[in-house]
Amino acid sequence: MRPLTEEETRVMFEKIAKYIGENLQLLVDRPDGTYCFRLHNDRVYYVSEMILKLAANISGDKLVSLGTCFGKFTKTHKFRLHVTALDYLAPYAKYKVWIKPGAEQSFLYGNHVLKSGLGRITENTSQYQGVVVYSMADIPLGFGVAAKSTQDCRKVDPMAIVVFHQADIGEYVRHEETLT
């Protein structure tokens, strides 16, 4: 386990900033302690400094996981967010999308959100902006990328895609053997 390099940190923070913007600082400087990001087997973990000190006694090859997995670096050195980061991204999200109960199941099976399933969308959401997807009961379901801006969503036909699927809480069931 090691700290992220300058380049890795930049790539990861750019990806997270797509969803929470300048609230990124609130993830690191929390009132309940200092948290940091660490890399282990191409996966980035969000961990408390206190737990990190305790984990120093465990050898790297025996360590399976530490803290919360935020995502992983692909072989091409791009960062991919995991659904396990949702609980940390949702409270700080700048742009949100609420979907109707009928569209929840479709989204949780890994499909994109259609205009017919869109309940509400945050004002001034631009195209290709990172959004957190909520149910109408304000339960975070996952995150994605806005396929259309807020203004375009108003005049698009009902079968058009408005949010591209990236990750959802259904992945816990669909990919339980690969999530760490």
Secondary structure as UniProt FT lines:
FT   STRAND          2..3
FT   HELIX           6..20
FT   HELIX           21..23
FT   HELIX           24..28
FT   STRAND          29..30
FT   TURN            31..32
FT   STRAND          33..40
FT   TURN            41..42
FT   STRAND          43..48
FT   HELIX           49..55
FT   TURN            56..57
FT   TURN            60..62
FT   STRAND          68..73
FT   TURN            75..76
FT   STRAND          79..81
FT   HELIX           83..85
FT   HELIX           86..89
FT   HELIX           90..92
FT   STRAND          96..99
FT   HELIX           101..108
FT   TURN            109..110
FT   STRAND          113..114
FT   HELIX           115..117
FT   STRAND          118..121
FT   TURN            123..124
FT   TURN            127..128
FT   STRAND          130..135
FT   TURN            136..137
FT   STRAND          140..146
FT   HELIX           150..155
FT   TURN            158..159
FT   STRAND          161..168
FT   TURN            169..170
FT   HELIX           171..174
FT   TURN            175..178
//
